């Protein structure tokens, strides 16, 4: 089932944004990033991981980001 982008999302926390820009994320920050991206689709971390694994994330920029992040996190 496709989800739609949550237009009421909060901006990314500044410390997480800085870590992303520097390319230096701890495991905890990586999980936080997945959780943040998942929230853009109205999902939680576990649901985002499930949908990434079974291929049911939307075929859009956020879905693509999540698929990549989940594959990197669980590698």
CHARMM internal coordinates of N, CA and C (Angstrom, degrees):
IC EDIT
DIST 1 N 1 CA 1.4428
DIST 1 CA 1 C 1.5257
ANGL 1 N 1 CA 1 C 108.18
DIST 1 C 2 N 1.3069
ANGL 1 CA 1 C 2 N 116.45
DIHE 1 N 1 CA 1 C 2 N 128.64
DIST 2 N 2 CA 1.4576
ANGL 1 C 2 N 2 CA 121.22
DIHE 1 CA 1 C 2 N 2 CA -178.81
DIST 2 CA 2 C 1.5173
ANGL 2 N 2 CA 2 C 110.44
DIHE 1 C 2 N 2 CA 2 C -76.35
DIST 2 C 3 N 1.3188
ANGL 2 CA 2 C 3 N 114.14
DIHE 2 N 2 CA 2 C 3 N 146.19
DIST 3 N 3 CA 1.4551
ANGL 2 C 3 N 3 CA 119.82
DIHE 2 CA 2 C 3 N 3 CA 175.89
DIST 3 CA 3 C 1.5187
ANGL 3 N 3 CA 3 C 108.17
DIHE 2 C 3 N 3 CA 3 C -111.46
DIST 3 C 4 N 1.3202
ANGL 3 CA 3 C 4 N 115.94
DIHE 3 N 3 CA 3 C 4 N 164.58
DIST 4 N 4 CA 1.4534
ANGL 3 C 4 N 4 CA 119.80
DIHE 3 CA 3 C 4 N 4 CA 179.74
DIST 4 CA 4 C 1.5134
ANGL 4 N 4 CA 4 C 109.77
DIHE 3 C 4 N 4 CA 4 C -115.19
DIST 4 C 5 N 1.3234
ANGL 4 CA 4 C 5 N 115.09
DIHE 4 N 4 CA 4 C 5 N 153.41
DIST 5 N 5 CA 1.4531
ANGL 4 C 5 N 5 CA 121.27
DIHE 4 CA 4 C 5 N 5 CA -178.40
DIST 5 CA 5 C 1.5213
ANGL 5 N 5 CA 5 C 110.53
DIHE 4 C 5 N 5 CA 5 C -64.36
DIST 5 C 6 N 1.3252
ANGL 5 CA 5 C 6 N 115.82
DIHE 5 N 5 CA 5 C 6 N 128.79
DIST 6 N 6 CA 1.4614
ANGL 5 C 6 N 6 CA 122.78
DIHE 5 CA 5 C 6 N 6 CA 178.10
DIST 6 CA 6 C 1.5197
ANGL 6 N 6 CA 6 C 108.28
DIHE 5 C 6 N 6 CA 6 C -77.46
DIST 6 C 7 N 1.3387
ANGL 6 CA 6 C 7 N 117.06
DIHE 6 N 6 CA 6 C 7 N 110.87
DIST 7 N 7 CA 1.4635
ANGL 6 C 7 N 7 CA 121.93
DIHE 6 CA 6 C 7 N 7 CA -176.30
DIST 7 CA 7 C 1.5201
ANGL 7 N 7 CA 7 C 112.78
DIHE 6 C 7 N 7 CA 7 C -78.08
DIST 7 C 8 N 1.3293
ANGL 7 CA 7 C 8 N 118.41
DIHE 7 N 7 CA 7 C 8 N -5.67
DIST 8 N 8 CA 1.4631
ANGL 7 C 8 N 8 CA 121.40
DIHE 7 CA 7 C 8 N 8 CA -176.75
DIST 8 CA 8 C 1.5221
ANGL 8 N 8 CA 8 C 111.95
DIHE 7 C 8 N 8 CA 8 C -105.09
DIST 8 C 9 N 1.3163
ANGL 8 CA 8 C 9 N 117.72
DIHE 8 N 8 CA 8 C 9 N 16.86
DIST 9 N 9 CA 1.4659
ANGL 8 C 9 N 9 CA 120.33
DIHE 8 CA 8 C 9 N 9 CA -176.37
DIST 9 CA 9 C 1.5246
ANGL 9 N 9 CA 9 C 111.57
DIHE 8 C 9 N 9 CA 9 C -66.16
DIST 9 C 10 N 1.3116
ANGL 9 CA 9 C 10 N 113.96
DIHE 9 N 9 CA 9 C 10 N 155.08
DIST 10 N 10 CA 1.4555
ANGL 9 C 10 N 10 CA 121.41
DIHE 9 CA 9 C 10 N 10 CA 177.16
DIST 10 CA 10 C 1.5257
ANGL 10 N 10 CA 10 C 108.63
DIHE 9 C 10 N 10 CA 10 C -85.16
DIST 10 C 11 N 1.3386
ANGL 10 CA 10 C 11 N 117.25
DIHE 10 N 10 CA 10 C 11 N 153.18
DIST 11 N 11 CA 1.4643
ANGL 10 C 11 N 11 CA 118.48
DIHE 10 CA 10 C 11 N 11 CA 175.74
DIST 11 CA 11 C 1.5305
ANGL 11 N 11 CA 11 C 110.99
DIHE 10 C 11 N 11 CA 11 C -64.96
DIST 11 C 12 N 1.3180
ANGL 11 CA 11 C 12 N 115.33
DIHE 11 N 11 CA 11 C 12 N 157.49
DIST 12 N 12 CA 1.4571
ANGL 11 C 12 N 12 CA 120.42
DIHE 11 CA 11 C 12 N 12 CA 178.79
DIST 12 CA 12 C 1.5287
ANGL 12 N 12 CA 12 C 108.91
DIHE 11 C 12 N 12 CA 12 C -62.72
DIST 12 C 13 N 1.3361
ANGL 12 CA 12 C 13 N 117.72
DIHE 12 N 12 CA 12 C 13 N 136.28
DIST 13 N 13 CA 1.4708
ANGL 12 C 13 N 13 CA 120.27
DIHE 12 CA 12 C 13 N 13 CA 177.63
DIST 13 CA 13 C 1.5314
ANGL 13 N 13 CA 13 C 110.29
DIHE 12 C 13 N 13 CA 13 C -56.03
DIST 13 C 14 N 1.3320
ANGL 13 CA 13 C 14 N 117.11
DIHE 13 N 13 CA 13 C 14 N 139.17
DIST 14 N 14 CA 1.4687
ANGL 13 C 14 N 14 CA 120.55
DIHE 13 CA 13 C 14 N 14 CA -176.37
DIST 14 CA 14 C 1.5314
ANGL 14 N 14 CA 14 C 114.34
DIHE 13 C 14 N 14 CA 14 C -56.74
DIST 14 C 15 N 1.3312
ANGL 14 CA 14 C 15 N 117.85
DIHE 14 N 14 CA 14 C 15 N -38.26
DIST 15 N 15 CA 1.4670
ANGL 14 C 15 N 15 CA 118.93
DIHE 14 CA 14 C 15 N 15 CA -179.80
DIST 15 CA 15 C 1.5262
ANGL 15 N 15 CA 15 C 111.58
DIHE 14 C 15 N 15 CA 15 C -67.36
DIST 15 C 16 N 1.3284
ANGL 15 CA 15 C 16 N 116.78
DIHE 15 N 15 CA 15 C 16 N -35.23
DIST 16 N 16 CA 1.4561
ANGL 15 C 16 N 16 CA 120.91
DIHE 15 CA 15 C 16 N 16 CA 177.54
DIST 16 CA 16 C 1.5293
ANGL 16 N 16 CA 16 C 109.27
DIHE 15 C 16 N 16 CA 16 C -70.99
DIST 16 C 17 N 1.3141
ANGL 16 CA 16 C 17 N 117.20
DIHE 16 N 16 CA 16 C 17 N -41.85
DIST 17 N 17 CA 1.4644
ANGL 16 C 17 N 17 CA 121.40
DIHE 16 CA 16 C 17 N 17 CA 177.70
DIST 17 CA 17 C 1.5270
ANGL 17 N 17 CA 17 C 110.41
DIHE 16 C 17 N 17 CA 17 C -58.38
DIST 17 C 18 N 1.3281
ANGL 17 CA 17 C 18 N 116.83
DIHE 17 N 17 CA 17 C 18 N -44.19
DIST 18 N 18 CA 1.4655
ANGL 17 C 18 N 18 CA 121.11
DIHE 17 CA 17 C 18 N 18 CA 179.66
DIST 18 CA 18 C 1.5244
ANGL 18 N 18 CA 18 C 110.83
DIHE 17 C 18 N 18 CA 18 C -63.00
DIST 18 C 19 N 1.3239
ANGL 18 CA 18 C 19 N 117.03
DIHE 18 N 18 CA 18 C 19 N -42.00
DIST 19 N 19 CA 1.4639
ANGL 18 C 19 N 19 CA 120.86
DIHE 18 CA 18 C 19 N 19 CA 179.07
DIST 19 CA 19 C 1.5246
ANGL 19 N 19 CA 19 C 110.80
DIHE 18 C 19 N 19 CA 19 C -63.59
DIST 19 C 20 N 1.3251
ANGL 19 CA 19 C 20 N 116.76
DIHE 19 N 19 CA 19 C 20 N -40.95
DIST 20 N 20 CA 1.4700
ANGL 19 C 20 N 20 CA 121.08
DIHE 19 CA 19 C 20 N 20 CA 178.54
DIST 20 CA 20 C 1.5277
ANGL 20 N 20 CA 20 C 109.35
DIHE 19 C 20 N 20 CA 20 C -63.33
DIST 20 C 21 N 1.3242
ANGL 20 CA 20 C 21 N 116.39
DIHE 20 N 20 CA 20 C 21 N -46.78
DIST 21 N 21 CA 1.4640
ANGL 20 C 21 N 21 CA 120.48
DIHE 20 CA 20 C 21 N 21 CA -178.64
DIST 21 CA 21 C 1.5209
ANGL 21 N 21 CA 21 C 111.90
DIHE 20 C 21 N 21 CA 21 C -63.17
DIST 21 C 22 N 1.3262
ANGL 21 CA 21 C 22 N 117.26
DIHE 21 N 21 CA 21 C 22 N -34.14
DIST 22 N 22 CA 1.4560
ANGL 21 C 22 N 22 CA 121.54
DIHE 21 CA 21 C 22 N 22 CA 178.87
DIST 22 CA 22 C 1.5252
ANGL 22 N 22 CA 22 C 112.65
DIHE 21 C 22 N 22 CA 22 C -83.04
DIST 22 C 23 N 1.3368
ANGL 22 CA 22 C 23 N 116.50
DIHE 22 N 22 CA 22 C 23 N -12.72
DIST 23 N 23 CA 1.4513
ANGL 22 C 23 N 23 CA 120.71
DIHE 22 CA 22 C 23 N 23 CA -179.70
DIST 23 CA 23 C 1.5140
ANGL 23 N 23 CA 23 C 113.29
DIHE 22 C 23 N 23 CA 23 C 69.75
DIST 23 C 24 N 1.3302
ANGL 23 CA 23 C 24 N 116.08
DIHE 23 N 23 CA 23 C 24 N 26.00
DIST 24 N 24 CA 1.4576
ANGL 23 C 24 N 24 CA 121.18
DIHE 23 CA 23 C 24 N 24 CA -177.86
DIST 24 CA 24 C 1.5262
ANGL 24 N 24 CA 24 C 109.87
DIHE 23 C 24 N 24 CA 24 C -127.71
DIST 24 C 25 N 1.3133
ANGL 24 CA 24 C 25 N 115.74
DIHE 24 N 24 CA 24 C 25 N 83.68
DIST 25 N 25 CA 1.4536
ANGL 24 C 25 N 25 CA 120.90
DIHE 24 CA 24 C 25 N 25 CA -179.26
DIST 25 CA 25 C 1.5176
ANGL 25 N 25 CA 25 C 110.48
DIHE 24 C 25 N 25 CA 25 C -106.36
DIST 25 C 26 N 1.3284
ANGL 25 CA 25 C 26 N 115.41
DIHE 25 N 25 CA 25 C 26 N 133.92
DIST 26 N 26 CA 1.4557
ANGL 25 C 26 N 26 CA 120.21
DIHE 25 CA 25 C 26 N 26 CA 171.25
DIST 26 CA 26 C 1.5290
ANGL 26 N 26 CA 26 C 107.66
DIHE 25 C 26 N 26 CA 26 C -74.46
DIST 26 C 27 N 1.3161
ANGL 26 CA 26 C 27 N 116.91
DIHE 26 N 26 CA 26 C 27 N 168.91
DIST 27 N 27 CA 1.4708
ANGL 26 C 27 N 27 CA 119.76
DIHE 26 CA 26 C 27 N 27 CA 175.88
DIST 27 CA 27 C 1.5199
ANGL 27 N 27 CA 27 C 110.77
DIHE 26 C 27 N 27 CA 27 C -57.83
DIST 27 C 28 N 1.3279
ANGL 27 CA 27 C 28 N 116.58
DIHE 27 N 27 CA 27 C 28 N -40.15
DIST 28 N 28 CA 1.4668
ANGL 27 C 28 N 28 CA 120.61
DIHE 27 CA 27 C 28 N 28 CA 179.50
DIST 28 CA 28 C 1.5280
ANGL 28 N 28 CA 28 C 110.69
DIHE 27 C 28 N 28 CA 28 C -64.30
DIST 28 C 29 N 1.3157
ANGL 28 CA 28 C 29 N 117.29
DIHE 28 N 28 CA 28 C 29 N -41.70
DIST 29 N 29 CA 1.4682
ANGL 28 C 29 N 29 CA 120.48
DIHE 28 CA 28 C 29 N 29 CA 179.27
DIST 29 CA 29 C 1.5217
ANGL 29 N 29 CA 29 C 110.42
DIHE 28 C 29 N 29 CA 29 C -68.92
DIST 29 C 30 N 1.3208
ANGL 29 CA 29 C 30 N 117.63
DIHE 29 N 29 CA 29 C 30 N -35.84
DIST 30 N 30 CA 1.4540
ANGL 29 C 30 N 30 CA 121.32
DIHE 29 CA 29 C 30 N 30 CA 177.55
DIST 30 CA 30 C 1.5201
ANGL 30 N 30 CA 30 C 109.82
DIHE 29 C 30 N 30 CA 30 C -61.83
DIST 30 C 31 N 1.3177
ANGL 30 CA 30 C 31 N 115.77
DIHE 30 N 30 CA 30 C 31 N -44.05
DIST 31 N 31 CA 1.4664
ANGL 30 C 31 N 31 CA 120.53
DIHE 30 CA 30 C 31 N 31 CA 177.59
DIST 31 CA 31 C 1.5297
ANGL 31 N 31 CA 31 C 110.33
DIHE 30 C 31 N 31 CA 31 C -64.16
DIST 31 C 32 N 1.3364
ANGL 31 CA 31 C 32 N 116.07
DIHE 31 N 31 CA 31 C 32 N -40.05
DIST 32 N 32 CA 1.4703
ANGL 31 C 32 N 32 CA 120.79
DIHE 31 CA 31 C 32 N 32 CA 177.87
DIST 32 CA 32 C 1.5319
ANGL 32 N 32 CA 32 C 110.54
DIHE 31 C 32 N 32 CA 32 C -62.95
DIST 32 C 33 N 1.3259
ANGL 32 CA 32 C 33 N 117.21
DIHE 32 N 32 CA 32 C 33 N -38.70
DIST 33 N 33 CA 1.4608
ANGL 32 C 33 N 33 CA 120.92
DIHE 32 CA 32 C 33 N 33 CA 178.57
DIST 33 CA 33 C 1.5302
ANGL 33 N 33 CA 33 C 110.69
DIHE 32 C 33 N 33 CA 33 C -64.96
DIST 33 C 34 N 1.3175
ANGL 33 CA 33 C 34 N 116.84
DIHE 33 N 33 CA 33 C 34 N -43.89
DIST 34 N 34 CA 1.4716
ANGL 33 C 34 N 34 CA 119.89
DIHE 33 CA 33 C 34 N 34 CA 176.75
DIST 34 CA 34 C 1.5247
ANGL 34 N 34 CA 34 C 109.91
DIHE 33 C 34 N 34 CA 34 C -61.44
DIST 34 C 35 N 1.3146
ANGL 34 CA 34 C 35 N 117.09
DIHE 34 N 34 CA 34 C 35 N -43.16
DIST 35 N 35 CA 1.4652
ANGL 34 C 35 N 35 CA 121.20
DIHE 34 CA 34 C 35 N 35 CA 179.22
DIST 35 CA 35 C 1.5203
ANGL 35 N 35 CA 35 C 110.63
DIHE 34 C 35 N 35 CA 35 C -62.17
DIST 35 C 36 N 1.3330
ANGL 35 CA 35 C 36 N 116.85
DIHE 35 N 35 CA 35 C 36 N -42.04
DIST 36 N 36 CA 1.4628
ANGL 35 C 36 N 36 CA 120.73
DIHE 35 CA 35 C 36 N 36 CA 178.37
DIST 36 CA 36 C 1.5309
ANGL 36 N 36 CA 36 C 110.33
DIHE 35 C 36 N 36 CA 36 C -62.60
DIST 36 C 37 N 1.3281
ANGL 36 CA 36 C 37 N 117.09
DIHE 36 N 36 CA 36 C 37 N -50.68
DIST 37 N 37 CA 1.4696
ANGL 36 C 37 N 37 CA 120.24
DIHE 36 CA 36 C 37 N 37 CA 179.95
DIST 37 CA 37 C 1.5287
ANGL 37 N 37 CA 37 C 110.68
DIHE 36 C 37 N 37 CA 37 C -61.00
DIST 37 C 38 N 1.3152
ANGL 37 CA 37 C 38 N 116.96
DIHE 37 N 37 CA 37 C 38 N -39.90
DIST 38 N 38 CA 1.4646
ANGL 37 C 38 N 38 CA 120.71
DIHE 37 CA 37 C 38 N 38 CA 178.35
DIST 38 CA 38 C 1.5273
ANGL 38 N 38 CA 38 C 110.71
DIHE 37 C 38 N 38 CA 38 C -61.24
DIST 38 C 39 N 1.3279
ANGL 38 CA 38 C 39 N 116.31
DIHE 38 N 38 CA 38 C 39 N -38.34
DIST 39 N 39 CA 1.4658
ANGL 38 C 39 N 39 CA 119.87
DIHE 38 CA 38 C 39 N 39 CA -179.10
DIST 39 CA 39 C 1.5209
ANGL 39 N 39 CA 39 C 111.77
DIHE 38 C 39 N 39 CA 39 C -63.23
DIST 39 C 40 N 1.3279
ANGL 39 CA 39 C 40 N 117.13
DIHE 39 N 39 CA 39 C 40 N -26.53
DIST 40 N 40 CA 1.4692
ANGL 39 C 40 N 40 CA 120.24
DIHE 39 CA 39 C 40 N 40 CA 177.28
DIST 40 CA 40 C 1.5191
ANGL 40 N 40 CA 40 C 111.48
DIHE 39 C 40 N 40 CA 40 C -64.17
DIST 40 C 41 N 1.3229
ANGL 40 CA 40 C 41 N 115.69
DIHE 40 N 40 CA 40 C 41 N -23.76
DIST 41 N 41 CA 1.4673
ANGL 40 C 41 N 41 CA 121.43
DIHE 40 CA 40 C 41 N 41 CA 178.38
DIST 41 CA 41 C 1.5228
ANGL 41 N 41 CA 41 C 112.12
DIHE 40 C 41 N 41 CA 41 C -104.09
DIST 41 C 42 N 1.3380
ANGL 41 CA 41 C 42 N 116.27
DIHE 41 N 41 CA 41 C 42 N 6.14
DIST 42 N 42 CA 1.4587
ANGL 41 C 42 N 42 CA 119.47
DIHE 41 CA 41 C 42 N 42 CA -179.54
DIST 42 CA 42 C 1.5196
ANGL 42 N 42 CA 42 C 112.87
DIHE 41 C 42 N 42 CA 42 C 77.09
DIST 42 C 43 N 1.3336
ANGL 42 CA 42 C 43 N 117.45
DIHE 42 N 42 CA 42 C 43 N 23.00
DIST 43 N 43 CA 1.4565
ANGL 42 C 43 N 43 CA 122.29
DIHE 42 CA 42 C 43 N 43 CA -178.58
DIST 43 CA 43 C 1.5194
ANGL 43 N 43 CA 43 C 110.34
DIHE 42 C 43 N 43 CA 43 C -111.61
DIST 43 C 44 N 1.3304
ANGL 43 CA 43 C 44 N 116.17
DIHE 43 N 43 CA 43 C 44 N 160.38
DIST 44 N 44 CA 1.4615
ANGL 43 C 44 N 44 CA 120.19
DIHE 43 CA 43 C 44 N 44 CA 170.14
DIST 44 CA 44 C 1.5354
ANGL 44 N 44 CA 44 C 107.30
DIHE 43 C 44 N 44 CA 44 C -99.94
DIST 44 C 45 N 1.3171
ANGL 44 CA 44 C 45 N 116.13
DIHE 44 N 44 CA 44 C 45 N 176.69
DIST 45 N 45 CA 1.4599
ANGL 44 C 45 N 45 CA 121.78
DIHE 44 CA 44 C 45 N 45 CA -176.65
DIST 45 CA 45 C 1.5278
ANGL 45 N 45 CA 45 C 111.16
DIHE 44 C 45 N 45 CA 45 C -55.71
DIST 45 C 46 N 1.3300
ANGL 45 CA 45 C 46 N 117.31
DIHE 45 N 45 CA 45 C 46 N -51.98
DIST 46 N 46 CA 1.4702
ANGL 45 C 46 N 46 CA 121.00
DIHE 45 CA 45 C 46 N 46 CA -175.30
DIST 46 CA 46 C 1.5220
ANGL 46 N 46 CA 46 C 111.97
DIHE 45 C 46 N 46 CA 46 C -62.04
DIST 46 C 47 N 1.3216
ANGL 46 CA 46 C 47 N 116.65
DIHE 46 N 46 CA 46 C 47 N -40.53
DIST 47 N 47 CA 1.4675
ANGL 46 C 47 N 47 CA 119.96
DIHE 46 CA 46 C 47 N 47 CA 179.84
DIST 47 CA 47 C 1.5273
ANGL 47 N 47 CA 47 C 110.34
DIHE 46 C 47 N 47 CA 47 C -68.81
DIST 47 C 48 N 1.3196
ANGL 47 CA 47 C 48 N 117.13
DIHE 47 N 47 CA 47 C 48 N -38.65
DIST 48 N 48 CA 1.4658
ANGL 47 C 48 N 48 CA 120.28
DIHE 47 CA 47 C 48 N 48 CA 177.92
DIST 48 CA 48 C 1.5235
ANGL 48 N 48 CA 48 C 110.58
DIHE 47 C 48 N 48 CA 48 C -62.75
DIST 48 C 49 N 1.3334
ANGL 48 CA 48 C 49 N 117.06
DIHE 48 N 48 CA 48 C 49 N -43.10
DIST 49 N 49 CA 1.4621
ANGL 48 C 49 N 49 CA 120.85
DIHE 48 CA 48 C 49 N 49 CA 178.42
DIST 49 CA 49 C 1.5297
ANGL 49 N 49 CA 49 C 109.63
DIHE 48 C 49 N 49 CA 49 C -63.60
DIST 49 C 50 N 1.3106
ANGL 49 CA 49 C 50 N 117.30
DIHE 49 N 49 CA 49 C 50 N -44.85
DIST 50 N 50 CA 1.4706
ANGL 49 C 50 N 50 CA 120.31
DIHE 49 CA 49 C 50 N 50 CA 179.68
DIST 50 CA 50 C 1.5230
ANGL 50 N 50 CA 50 C 110.50
DIHE 49 C 50 N 50 CA 50 C -59.37
DIST 50 C 51 N 1.3441
ANGL 50 CA 50 C 51 N 116.09
DIHE 50 N 50 CA 50 C 51 N -47.41
DIST 51 N 51 CA 1.4665
ANGL 50 C 51 N 51 CA 119.23
DIHE 50 CA 50 C 51 N 51 CA -177.94
DIST 51 CA 51 C 1.5288
ANGL 51 N 51 CA 51 C 111.82
DIHE 50 C 51 N 51 CA 51 C -68.69
DIST 51 C 52 N 1.3376
ANGL 51 CA 51 C 52 N 117.04
DIHE 51 N 51 CA 51 C 52 N -33.81
DIST 52 N 52 CA 1.4673
ANGL 51 C 52 N 52 CA 119.38
DIHE 51 CA 51 C 52 N 52 CA 176.77
DIST 52 CA 52 C 1.5274
ANGL 52 N 52 CA 52 C 109.98
DIHE 51 C 52 N 52 CA 52 C -64.16
DIST 52 C 53 N 1.3156
ANGL 52 CA 52 C 53 N 115.98
DIHE 52 N 52 CA 52 C 53 N -40.78
DIST 53 N 53 CA 1.4681
ANGL 52 C 53 N 53 CA 120.40
DIHE 52 CA 52 C 53 N 53 CA -178.62
DIST 53 CA 53 C 1.5193
ANGL 53 N 53 CA 53 C 112.55
DIHE 52 C 53 N 53 CA 53 C -69.54
DIST 53 C 54 N 1.3377
ANGL 53 CA 53 C 54 N 116.58
DIHE 53 N 53 CA 53 C 54 N -37.77
DIST 54 N 54 CA 1.4655
ANGL 53 C 54 N 54 CA 118.09
DIHE 53 CA 53 C 54 N 54 CA -177.39
DIST 54 CA 54 C 1.5302
ANGL 54 N 54 CA 54 C 113.58
DIHE 53 C 54 N 54 CA 54 C -95.33
DIST 54 C 55 N 1.3337
ANGL 54 CA 54 C 55 N 116.46
DIHE 54 N 54 CA 54 C 55 N 4.05
DIST 55 N 55 CA 1.4641
ANGL 54 C 55 N 55 CA 120.16
DIHE 54 CA 54 C 55 N 55 CA 174.38
DIST 55 CA 55 C 1.5099
ANGL 55 N 55 CA 55 C 115.55
DIHE 54 C 55 N 55 CA 55 C 76.46
DIST 55 C 56 N 1.3322
ANGL 55 CA 55 C 56 N 117.31
DIHE 55 N 55 CA 55 C 56 N 21.68
DIST 56 N 56 CA 1.4647
ANGL 55 C 56 N 56 CA 118.53
DIHE 55 CA 55 C 56 N 56 CA -176.55
DIST 56 CA 56 C 1.5310
ANGL 56 N 56 CA 56 C 114.10
DIHE 55 C 56 N 56 CA 56 C -103.79
DIST 56 C 57 N 1.3388
ANGL 56 CA 56 C 57 N 117.34
DIHE 56 N 56 CA 56 C 57 N 10.73
DIST 57 N 57 CA 1.4596
ANGL 56 C 57 N 57 CA 118.91
DIHE 56 CA 56 C 57 N 57 CA 173.58
DIST 57 CA 57 C 1.5292
ANGL 57 N 57 CA 57 C 108.66
DIHE 56 C 57 N 57 CA 57 C -70.41
DIST 57 C 58 N 1.3246
ANGL 57 CA 57 C 58 N 116.95
DIHE 57 N 57 CA 57 C 58 N 154.14
DIST 58 N 58 CA 1.4731
ANGL 57 C 58 N 58 CA 119.15
DIHE 57 CA 57 C 58 N 58 CA 178.65
DIST 58 CA 58 C 1.5305
ANGL 58 N 58 CA 58 C 111.13
DIHE 57 C 58 N 58 CA 58 C -61.21
DIST 58 C 59 N 1.3112
ANGL 58 CA 58 C 59 N 116.11
DIHE 58 N 58 CA 58 C 59 N 151.50
DIST 59 N 59 CA 1.4587
ANGL 58 C 59 N 59 CA 121.87
DIHE 58 CA 58 C 59 N 59 CA 176.94
DIST 59 CA 59 C 1.5180
ANGL 59 N 59 CA 59 C 109.48
DIHE 58 C 59 N 59 CA 59 C -89.44
DIST 59 C 60 N 1.3244
ANGL 59 CA 59 C 60 N 115.19
DIHE 59 N 59 CA 59 C 60 N 65.73
DIST 60 N 60 CA 1.4558
ANGL 59 C 60 N 60 CA 121.44
DIHE 59 CA 59 C 60 N 60 CA 178.10
DIST 60 CA 60 C 1.5262
ANGL 60 N 60 CA 60 C 107.94
DIHE 59 C 60 N 60 CA 60 C -136.36
DIST 60 C 61 N 1.3246
ANGL 60 CA 60 C 61 N 117.09
DIHE 60 N 60 CA 60 C 61 N -175.43
DIST 61 N 61 CA 1.4647
ANGL 60 C 61 N 61 CA 120.68
DIHE 60 CA 60 C 61 N 61 CA -176.08
DIST 61 CA 61 C 1.5232
ANGL 61 N 61 CA 61 C 112.20
DIHE 60 C 61 N 61 CA 61 C -60.69
DIST 61 C 62 N 1.3221
ANGL 61 CA 61 C 62 N 117.36
DIHE 61 N 61 CA 61 C 62 N -43.10
DIST 62 N 62 CA 1.4612
ANGL 61 C 62 N 62 CA 120.25
DIHE 61 CA 61 C 62 N 62 CA -178.09
DIST 62 CA 62 C 1.5258
ANGL 62 N 62 CA 62 C 110.25
DIHE 61 C 62 N 62 CA 62 C -68.60
DIST 62 C 63 N 1.3096
ANGL 62 CA 62 C 63 N 116.96
DIHE 62 N 62 CA 62 C 63 N -43.36
DIST 63 N 63 CA 1.4596
ANGL 62 C 63 N 63 CA 120.34
DIHE 62 CA 62 C 63 N 63 CA 177.44
DIST 63 CA 63 C 1.5168
ANGL 63 N 63 CA 63 C 111.92
DIHE 62 C 63 N 63 CA 63 C -60.62
DIST 63 C 64 N 1.3305
ANGL 63 CA 63 C 64 N 116.39
DIHE 63 N 63 CA 63 C 64 N -41.66
DIST 64 N 64 CA 1.4659
ANGL 63 C 64 N 64 CA 120.67
DIHE 63 CA 63 C 64 N 64 CA 177.74
DIST 64 CA 64 C 1.5208
ANGL 64 N 64 CA 64 C 110.99
DIHE 63 C 64 N 64 CA 64 C -64.15
DIST 64 C 65 N 1.3314
ANGL 64 CA 64 C 65 N 116.33
DIHE 64 N 64 CA 64 C 65 N -43.84
DIST 65 N 65 CA 1.4700
ANGL 64 C 65 N 65 CA 120.32
DIHE 64 CA 64 C 65 N 65 CA 177.27
DIST 65 CA 65 C 1.5202
ANGL 65 N 65 CA 65 C 110.67
DIHE 64 C 65 N 65 CA 65 C -58.50
DIST 65 C 66 N 1.3202
ANGL 65 CA 65 C 66 N 115.79
DIHE 65 N 65 CA 65 C 66 N -45.97
DIST 66 N 66 CA 1.4622
ANGL 65 C 66 N 66 CA 119.44
DIHE 65 CA 65 C 66 N 66 CA -178.14
DIST 66 CA 66 C 1.5172
ANGL 66 N 66 CA 66 C 111.85
DIHE 65 C 66 N 66 CA 66 C -63.97
DIST 66 C 67 N 1.3267
ANGL 66 CA 66 C 67 N 117.17
DIHE 66 N 66 CA 66 C 67 N -42.35
DIST 67 N 67 CA 1.4661
ANGL 66 C 67 N 67 CA 119.84
DIHE 66 CA 66 C 67 N 67 CA 178.14
DIST 67 CA 67 C 1.5291
ANGL 67 N 67 CA 67 C 110.29
DIHE 66 C 67 N 67 CA 67 C -58.17
DIST 67 C 68 N 1.3204
ANGL 67 CA 67 C 68 N 116.43
DIHE 67 N 67 CA 67 C 68 N -44.65
DIST 68 N 68 CA 1.4563
ANGL 67 C 68 N 68 CA 120.44
DIHE 67 CA 67 C 68 N 68 CA 179.67
DIST 68 CA 68 C 1.5198
ANGL 68 N 68 CA 68 C 111.74
DIHE 67 C 68 N 68 CA 68 C -65.68
DIST 68 C 69 N 1.3241
ANGL 68 CA 68 C 69 N 116.74
DIHE 68 N 68 CA 68 C 69 N -47.54
DIST 69 N 69 CA 1.4630
ANGL 68 C 69 N 69 CA 120.57
DIHE 68 CA 68 C 69 N 69 CA -179.19
DIST 69 CA 69 C 1.5218
ANGL 69 N 69 CA 69 C 111.57
DIHE 68 C 69 N 69 CA 69 C -60.54
DIST 69 C 70 N 1.3163
ANGL 69 CA 69 C 70 N 117.08
DIHE 69 N 69 CA 69 C 70 N -44.22
DIST 70 N 70 CA 1.4634
ANGL 69 C 70 N 70 CA 120.75
DIHE 69 CA 69 C 70 N 70 CA 179.82
DIST 70 CA 70 C 1.5257
ANGL 70 N 70 CA 70 C 110.53
DIHE 69 C 70 N 70 CA 70 C -64.23
DIST 70 C 71 N 1.3161
ANGL 70 CA 70 C 71 N 116.61
DIHE 70 N 70 CA 70 C 71 N -41.74
DIST 71 N 71 CA 1.4770
ANGL 70 C 71 N 71 CA 118.70
DIHE 70 CA 70 C 71 N 71 CA -179.79
DIST 71 CA 71 C 1.5266
ANGL 71 N 71 CA 71 C 110.35
DIHE 70 C 71 N 71 CA 71 C -65.13
DIST 71 C 72 N 1.3250
ANGL 71 CA 71 C 72 N 118.12
DIHE 71 N 71 CA 71 C 72 N -36.85
DIST 72 N 72 CA 1.4591
ANGL 71 C 72 N 72 CA 121.25
DIHE 71 CA 71 C 72 N 72 CA 178.71
DIST 72 CA 72 C 1.5264
ANGL 72 N 72 CA 72 C 111.16
DIHE 71 C 72 N 72 CA 72 C -71.82
DIST 72 C 73 N 1.3216
ANGL 72 CA 72 C 73 N 116.73
DIHE 72 N 72 CA 72 C 73 N -40.17
DIST 73 N 73 CA 1.4667
ANGL 72 C 73 N 73 CA 121.52
DIHE 72 CA 72 C 73 N 73 CA -177.15
DIST 73 CA 73 C 1.5213
ANGL 73 N 73 CA 73 C 111.35
DIHE 72 C 73 N 73 CA 73 C -67.59
DIST 73 C 74 N 1.3013
ANGL 73 CA 73 C 74 N 116.33
DIHE 73 N 73 CA 73 C 74 N -37.67
DIST 74 N 74 CA 1.4624
ANGL 73 C 74 N 74 CA 120.47
DIHE 73 CA 73 C 74 N 74 CA -175.23
DIST 74 CA 74 C 1.5309
ANGL 74 N 74 CA 74 C 112.62
DIHE 73 C 74 N 74 CA 74 C -94.68
DIST 74 C 75 N 1.3168
ANGL 74 CA 74 C 75 N 116.98
DIHE 74 N 74 CA 74 C 75 N 2.73
DIST 75 N 75 CA 1.4671
ANGL 74 C 75 N 75 CA 120.55
DIHE 74 CA 74 C 75 N 75 CA -179.11
DIST 75 CA 75 C 1.5080
ANGL 75 N 75 CA 75 C 111.99
DIHE 74 C 75 N 75 CA 75 C -72.00
END
COOR INIT
IC SEED 1 N 1 CA 1 C
IC BUILD
